[in-house]
Amino acid sequence: MFWAARFPVSDFTLSCFGLTCIFSGALSWLISIKMCNRLRMRVLYVTSVPLVIAALTMMLTTKMPRLLMFYAHKPALDRWAQQTVNSPNPPIAARVGLYEFRDIGKPRGMPSSSLRCYITKSQGFMCEGGLIYNPSSRPTNESCETYTPASGAWYFLSNDN
């Protein structure tokens, strides 16, 4: 679940996925308690599984996987964005670290120094995600797209179609 949440995706998709994992974890926890005969093993199950579920829930509600991946690649993303914005013909697709971008282009209604990049592996249930690079100002949300600040000139893009 931590690995699946590393890309910008819709909050609806992440919530459904998280609730499914929490429900299945709680169900397996209850089954294992019923089947465990020894007291020492029962204490281990009673304490460890809820702690893991709580830690996973905290990480996903704070969007920590997405932020960790972004901050690990931020210097490379900044260099790549500067090169791409200044390039006379930007690429259609690119790979920067673990990010695989597609449909790279200039967003409508934003300055020429901005970029929109959809992430190839971020498709989920009725959503896709990406990054926006806009050094001049914060982008305004479009009809289906929402932008949340990442760091500096970068914004996370969620597209719920």
Long-range contacts (C-beta under 8 A, 24 or more apart in sequence): 1-56, 1-60, 2-56, 2-59, 2-60, 2-65, 3-65, 5-59, 5-60, 5-63, 5-65, 5-66, 6-65, 6-66, 6-68, 6-69, 6-98, 7-66, 7-69, 7-99, 7-119, 7-121, 7-122, 7-129, 8-66, 8-119, 8-122, 8-129, 8-130, 8-131, 8-156, 8-157, 8-158, 9-122, 9-124, 9-127, 9-128, 9-129, 9-158, 10-124, 10-125, 10-126, 10-127, 10-129, 10-158, 10-159, 10-160, 11-158, 12-125, 12-126, 12-127, 12-160, 13-124, 13-125, 13-126, 13-127, 14-60, 14-124, 16-125, 17-124, 18-56, 18-57, 18-60, 21-56, 22-53, 22-56, 22-57, 25-49, 25-52, 25-53, 26-53, 29-53, 66-156, 67-150, 69-98, 70-150, 70-151, 70-154, 70-156, 71-151, 72-97, 73-97, 73-98, 73-99, 74-151, 74-152, 74-154, 77-131, 77-133, 77-154, 78-152, 81-115, 81-133, 81-153, 84-115, 85-112, 85-113, 85-114, 85-115, 85-133, 90-115, 93-120, 99-131, 101-130, 101-131, 103-130, 107-132, 107-134, 107-139, 108-142, 109-140, 110-134, 110-136, 110-139, 111-136, 114-139, 116-157, 118-157, 118-159, 126-160, 126-161, 127-158, 127-159, 127-160, 127-161, 128-159, 128-161, 129-156, 129-157, 129-158, 129-159, 130-156, 130-157, 130-159, 131-155, 131-156, 131-157, 132-156, 132-157
